Amino acid sequence: MYQRLLLALCLFAYPAICAAQEPAYSDDRSDGAALVRSLYNAIARKEYARAYSYFSDKSALADYRTFAEGYADTVTVEVKTGTVTPEGAAGSLYMPVPVAVRSVDKAGKEHFFAGCYVTRMADAAIQEPPFTPLLIDSAELEETDGPLDTAVPAKCHPPS
């Protein structure tokens, strides 16, 4: 109840309050979970070009404009990650990341999503310039019931 009242105040009465609560910038590619949290940090800050840049295969996504428009009604977003179990395969390190996401739209409606992101980094020791950092290889999320803490899948698997 309190969160909805605060959201309504932010949206309609005191928009400056919402701006003051913008999350601090975070761009961390140290592991798969940190990268996924950085993705949602970019979305929360409405830095859609940064969010889009975290994906390795842009052809699997909508074009940038459509990607950004998909978040136009998002007011707040929160992500919780589960246990990441890295696995090596053919010169790459895969880090499947179980996630649950809670978003609130401009109408004040909560949405919950759960699923897996698979992050991948080619072995840094064998790369040549330009260096390719850890990126999101794929994502499979579905709308689900909340709450956020119980929506995180127990485990994700790397691609076979």
Buried (B, 14 or more C-beta within 10 A) or exposed (E): EEEEEBBEEBBEEEEEEBEEEEEEEBBEBEBBBBBBBBBBBBBBBEBBEBBBBBBBEEEEBEEBEEBBEEBEEBBBBBBBBBEBBEEEEEEBBBBBBBBBBBBBBEEEEBBBBBBBBBBBBBEEEEEEEEEEBBBBBBBEBEEBEBEBEEBBBEEBEBEE
